[in-house]
Amino acid sequence: MIAIRRALQRVRRSDDGLTLVEVIIALLIFTVIILGAIASTTLVLRMTGDNRGRVEAANLAQQYIDVARVDGQNDLNGLSNKTYPTVTVDSVAFTVTRTVSWINTNGSDTGCTVSASSGNGSLLFRRVNIRVSWTGQSSATQNIAADTILSPTSKINDPALGTVLVSVKSINGAGTGGVIVTLAPDSSVPGNTAQALDPTSQPDTTNDDGCTVANKVYPGTYTVTLSPPSGQYRDQDQAANPVKSVTVAAGDSGGAAFTYDPAWDFQNRYSSGVAAVLPSNLTTSYVSTLGVYQTAAPVSDQYLSPTASGYGVYAGKFAPDGSAGGSCLSTDPTAWPKSADNRTGKAPAQVVPSAGGTIATPTVAMGAVTINVKAATTTIRATTTAAANGDPGCSAGMTYTFSRAATTKDGSMTVALPWGTWAITQSSNAINFNPISVGNLVGSLIGTLLPGKDNVVTLDPRTAG
């Protein structure tokens, strides 16, 4: 003790302070202590926030389970998947998501589609899953989930009857709601045991998931037909009212799945660079990732299924693979080889409606030629003939007609035709056709008159540059 006292007295008497090293070490120790305290406090606050969030999320999950029960009592079949508007509690945003499915008699869980094979079972209950997430949670795996089972208020199946589930989706995978679904016995099936449904037994319109169900359906084969809720809809085969067949077995379920969307409206502008008469039966080809769709006559509104890539629009028949009874490449400018003077054909642009709308107004390029018409002529006919002058040909063939009123003297008219090589004839009775004299090629695009054949012309899409 005496030695320690003397040492302290020497320190008090000394004028020397702490060294720089001692100060740095002291600050370092202090910093470590402070950082540890901050980390501990942050962890405690985070855990407290997580716990508070989990408690609130659990409360919300139970509330929305109750909401699902009420919705299910009102319309069990119409119950759909749903993400609710964000709920904010104490400045924390909570997202509530509902997922629903059917539980079958075989114990499987299904949304609105079933296997094409048998053994799917009949419908028993609806399972509802509520999942809640929130901003600032430490891990997405900590989402709060709650489940419940909703039973129908009355028996929805019968061991002697079956069930049909119908799924209608958009091209983006979302459900197409409000679609009218009609079931009828398939008359094309011999010995079909299916029975007509009375109006009250027809399925409801599709819910927001694009799902609807027909319960207690007699075994047999049925056609499932869609009708739009309003306006124009198309499936990916361009059908306005698509039809599929489904077979129902006793105590089992069958399904039909469709892709069905509000249609795009194509209002084509056929252009040859001059005022020209269009054929009354002009074919128009719409080319997309869905394939080639052809219409038989010009229309003011052509409705088509939307596609991500859009459509290329060709005047005339376009058949690159022989699907139209032969190939037809004349109408595709890119199929024409580069000419001796370096002219090439340009493919039509892929067309989609602008600014998120549904109306497209593509310009459809054609060739034009002036023809010399007899006074008595009432019908003019243009038919594809042997390809010439670089024309890649159209073995599938095209024949287009123009009508006019008879006059008192010979005259001329300008007609528009798709790209290709054409033989043009005329008739006063629409029965006996004779060659017609071809006059000048008109418009900004190049064509060729065949020597020695004054009624044959090649309309060439190749342009310079």
FIPA-710528 format. One record per residue (C-alpha): x, y, z; residue in one letter. Coordinates in steps of 0.2 Angstrom, whole numbers, padded with zeros to 4 digits, always signed. Layout:
N
XYZa
...
***
This chain:
465
+0000+0000+0000m
+0014+0012+0004i
+0022+0008-0013a
+0006+0012-0022i
+0003+0028-0012r
+0021+0034-0016r
+0018+0030-0035a
+0002+0040-0036l
+0010+0054-0027q
+0024+0054-0040r
+0011+0054-0054v
+0002+0069-0046r
+0018+0078-0044r
+0023+0075-0062s
+0019+0088-0076d
+0019+0074-0089d
+0002+0070-0098g
-0004+0055-0108l
+0006+0050-0123t
-0002+0051-0140l
-0002+0032-0141v
-0012+0031-0125e
-0025+0043-0132v
-0027+0034-0148i
-0029+0017-0138i
-0042+0025-0127a
-0052+0032-0142l
-0051+0015-0150l
-0058+0006-0135i
-0071+0020-0134f
-0076+0018-0152t
-0077-0001-0151v
-0089+0001-0136i
-0100+0014-0144i
-0101+0004-0161l
-0106-0012-0151g
-0119-0002-0142a
-0126+0005-0158i
-0126-0012-0166a
-0135-0019-0151s
-0147-0005-0151t
-0150-0007-0170t
-0153-0026-0168l
-0165-0023-0154v
-0175-0010-0164l
-0175-0021-0179r
-0181-0036-0169m
-0194-0025-0161t
-0200-0019-0178g
-0201-0036-0185d
-0211-0042-0170n
-0222-0027-0172r
-0224-0031-0191g
-0227-0049-0188r
-0241-0045-0175v
-0249-0033-0187e
-0248-0045-0202a
-0255-0059-0192a
-0270-0048-0187n
-0272-0043-0206l
-0271-0061-0211a
-0285-0065-0200q
-0296-0050-0205q
-0294-0055-0224y
-0298-0073-0220i
-0314-0067-0213d
-0316-0056-0229v
-0314-0072-0240a
-0327-0081-0230r
-0339-0068-0233v
-0335-0067-0252d
-0336-0086-0253g
-0353-0086-0245q
-0359-0074-0258n
-0351-0083-0273d
-0340-0098-0270l
-0337-0101-0288n
-0333-0083-0291g
-0320-0082-0278l
-0303-0077-0286s
-0285-0073-0283n
-0282-0055-0277k
-0269-0043-0272t
-0278-0030-0260y
-0273-0012-0260p
-0258-0008-0248t
-0263-0006-0230v
-0253+0007-0220t
-0251+0005-0201v
-0240+0016-0191d
-0231+0021-0207s
-0228+0003-0212v
-0235-0003-0229a
-0243-0020-0229f
-0247-0030-0244t
-0261-0044-0243v
-0262-0057-0257t
-0276-0070-0258r
-0274-0086-0267t
-0288-0098-0270v
-0289-0116-0277s
-0301-0131-0277w
-0298-0147-0267i
-0304-0162-0277n
-0311-0179-0270t
-0294-0186-0274n
-0285-0174-0262g
-0277-0164-0275s
-0276-0145-0276d
-0281-0136-0292t
-0284-0118-0298g
-0295-0119-0313c
-0287-0132-0324t
-0286-0151-0323v
-0277-0164-0332s
-0283-0170-0349a
-0283-0188-0342s
-0296-0195-0331s
-0295-0197-0312g
-0296-0179-0308n
-0310-0181-0295g
-0324-0170-0292s
-0324-0153-0282l
-0326-0153-0264l
-0320-0137-0255f
-0311-0121-0259r
-0294-0118-0250r
-0290-0100-0247v
-0272-0094-0243n
-0269-0076-0236i
-0251-0070-0237r
-0245-0054-0229v
-0229-0045-0232s
-0223-0028-0226w
-0209-0015-0230t
-0194-0016-0219g
-0196-0035-0215q
-0179-0043-0212s
-0183-0058-0224s
-0197-0062-0237a
-0197-0080-0229t
-0205-0072-0214q
-0221-0067-0223n
-0236-0071-0213i
-0248-0084-0220a
-0265-0090-0215a
-0276-0104-0223d
-0294-0109-0222t
-0306-0121-0231i
-0323-0115-0237l
-0337-0127-0240s
-0351-0125-0252p
-0368-0121-0244t
-0375-0135-0254s
-0368-0151-0262k
-0359-0147-0278i
-0356-0164-0284n
-0364-0181-0287d
-0355-0198-0289p
-0366-0201-0305a
-0362-0184-0312l
-0346-0174-0317g
-0339-0157-0317t
-0332-0145-0330v
-0319-0132-0326l
-0316-0118-0339v
-0300-0107-0339s
-0299-0091-0350v
-0282-0082-0350k
-0275-0067-0359s
-0259-0069-0369i
-0250-0061-0354n
-0256-0075-0343g
-0269-0065-0333a
-0286-0071-0331g
-0299-0064-0343t
-0315-0060-0333g
-0333-0058-0338g
-0333-0070-0352v
-0349-0079-0356i
-0347-0098-0356v
-0360-0110-0364t
-0360-0129-0363l
-0369-0140-0375a
-0369-0158-0380p
-0357-0161-0394d
-0368-0167-0409s
-0353-0174-0419s
-0350-0188-0406v
-0360-0204-0410p
-0370-0211-0395g
-0366-0196-0385n
-0374-0197-0367t
-0372-0179-0363a
-0388-0169-0359q
-0392-0151-0362a
-0390-0139-0348l
-0405-0128-0343d
-0401-0110-0342p
-0399-0109-0323t
-0386-0124-0324s
-0375-0115-0337q
-0358-0109-0329p
-0357-0091-0322d
-0346-0079-0332t
-0328-0081-0328t
-0321-0072-0313n
-0306-0061-0312d
-0295-0077-0313d
-0304-0081-0330g
-0311-0096-0321c
-0329-0104-0320t
-0336-0121-0316v
-0351-0131-0322a
-0356-0143-0308n
-0367-0159-0309k
-0365-0162-0328v
-0371-0178-0335y
-0357-0189-0342p
-0353-0187-0360g
-0344-0175-0372t
-0349-0156-0373y
-0344-0142-0383t
-0338-0126-0373v
-0341-0110-0382t
-0335-0093-0377l
-0344-0076-0380s
-0336-0059-0376p
-0343-0049-0362p
-0344-0034-0374s
-0336-0028-0390g
-0324-0039-0400q
-0313-0053-0393y
-0302-0066-0402r
-0293-0081-0398d
-0276-0085-0405q
-0285-0094-0420d
-0294-0078-0423q
-0310-0085-0418a
-0323-0073-0411a
-0332-0087-0402n
-0320-0101-0399p
-0326-0118-0396v
-0317-0133-0388k
-0323-0151-0383s
-0322-0159-0366v
-0327-0176-0360t
-0335-0178-0343v
-0335-0194-0333a
-0346-0199-0318a
-0338-0193-0302g
-0324-0185-0312d
-0319-0167-0319s
-0314-0162-0336g
-0307-0145-0341g
-0305-0133-0356a
-0292-0119-0357a
-0293-0104-0369f
-0283-0089-0373t
-0295-0075-0377y
-0292-0056-0377d
-0300-0040-0383p
-0296-0039-0401a
-0285-0026-0411w
-0295-0017-0425d
-0285-0016-0441f
-0292-0002-0452q
-0281-0005-0468n
-0276+0008-0480r
-0273+0000-0497y
-0261+0011-0507s
-0253+0009-0524s
-0248+0028-0525g
-0262+0033-0536v
-0281+0032-0536a
-0285+0014-0541a
-0300+0002-0540v
-0297-0013-0527l
-0303-0030-0532p
-0320-0034-0523s
-0313-0051-0517n
-0295-0045-0512l
-0287-0057-0500t
-0277-0049-0486t
-0264-0059-0476s
-0259-0055-0458y
-0242-0063-0453v
-0237-0065-0435s
-0230-0077-0423t
-0247-0085-0423l
-0245-0090-0441g
-0253-0083-0457v
-0272-0077-0456y
-0281-0073-0472q
-0297-0063-0475t
-0307-0065-0491a
-0312-0047-0495a
-0307-0030-0489p
-0316-0024-0474v
-0316-0008-0464s
-0312-0017-0448d
-0303-0033-0446q
-0302-0039-0429y
-0287-0049-0423l
-0279-0057-0408s
-0266-0046-0400p
-0248-0052-0401t
-0232-0046-0393a
-0223-0045-0410s
-0238-0037-0420g
-0243-0041-0438y
-0236-0039-0455g
-0250-0035-0467v
-0248-0041-0486y
-0260-0038-0500a
-0265-0055-0508g
-0262-0072-0503k
-0245-0076-0493f
-0241-0094-0491a
-0223-0098-0487p
-0225-0116-0482d
-0239-0122-0495g
-0252-0121-0482s
-0264-0113-0494a
-0264-0128-0507g
-0247-0122-0513g
-0234-0109-0509s
-0237-0091-0514c
-0222-0079-0512l
-0226-0066-0525s
-0234-0055-0512t
-0219-0055-0501d
-0207-0041-0507p
-0192-0049-0497t
-0194-0065-0508a
-0190-0056-0524w
-0171-0057-0528p
-0161-0042-0530k
-0163-0035-0547s
-0149-0032-0560a
-0149-0013-0556d
-0149-0017-0537n
-0167-0014-0533r
-0174-0024-0517t
-0190-0028-0509g
-0194-0021-0492k
-0205-0031-0479a
-0220-0022-0472p
-0217-0016-0455a
-0224-0026-0440q
-0240-0016-0435v
-0246-0014-0417v
-0259-0001-0411p
-0251+0015-0406s
-0251+0023-0388a
-0258+0007-0380g
-0274+0008-0390g
-0283-0006-0400t
-0284+0002-0417i
-0271+0000-0430a
-0271+0009-0447t
-0257+0000-0458p
-0253+0006-0476t
-0254-0010-0487v
-0243-0008-0502a
-0249-0014-0519m
-0245-0011-0538g
-0257-0003-0550a
-0259-0004-0569v
-0270+0005-0582t
-0281-0006-0593i
-0291-0003-0609n
-0309-0008-0606v
-0322-0012-0619k
-0338-0002-0618a
-0349-0018-0614a
-0337-0025-0601t
-0345-0027-0584t
-0332-0039-0576t
-0313-0039-0576i
-0303-0053-0569r
-0285-0054-0564a
-0277-0071-0562t
-0259-0076-0557t
-0249-0084-0571t
-0232-0090-0575a
-0220-0080-0565a
-0208-0069-0574a
-0195-0055-0571n
-0189-0061-0554g
-0207-0065-0548d
-0204-0079-0535p
-0221-0086-0540g
-0238-0091-0533c
-0242-0109-0536s
-0257-0108-0524a
-0265-0096-0537g
-0275-0080-0535m
-0290-0074-0545t
-0297-0056-0541y
-0312-0048-0549t
-0317-0030-0553f
-0335-0024-0557s
-0340-0009-0568r
-0356-0003-0577a
-0356-0005-0596a
-0354+0011-0605t
-0357+0017-0623t
-0339+0018-0628k
-0322+0010-0624d
-0312+0018-0610g
-0299+0014-0597s
-0298+0011-0578m
-0284+0009-0566t
-0284-0006-0555v
-0273-0011-0540a
-0267-0028-0538l
-0255-0037-0526p
-0237-0040-0531w
-0234-0054-0544g
-0237-0058-0563t
-0255-0056-0568w
-0265-0061-0584a
-0280-0049-0585i
-0296-0053-0595t
-0313-0045-0597q
-0331-0051-0600s
-0348-0043-0603s
-0358-0058-0596n
-0346-0064-0582a
-0345-0081-0592i
-0334-0078-0607n
-0318-0069-0603f
-0306-0062-0616n
-0289-0054-0615p
-0288-0036-0610i
-0276-0024-0616s
-0264-0018-0603v
-0260+0001-0604g
-0247+0010-0593n
-0240+0005-0577l
-0244+0019-0564v
-0238+0023-0547g
-0221+0025-0540s
-0216+0007-0540l
-0209-0003-0555i
-0218-0015-0565g
-0215-0024-0582t
-0226-0028-0597l
-0222-0044-0605l
-0218-0043-0623p
-0230-0052-0634g
-0243-0054-0621k
-0252-0038-0620d
-0263-0044-0606n
-0250-0050-0594v
-0240-0038-0582v
-0228-0041-0568t
-0230-0029-0553l
-0213-0028-0545d
-0211-0022-0527p
-0192-0019-0528r
-0187-0002-0526t
-0170+0007-0526a
-0160+0010-0510g
***
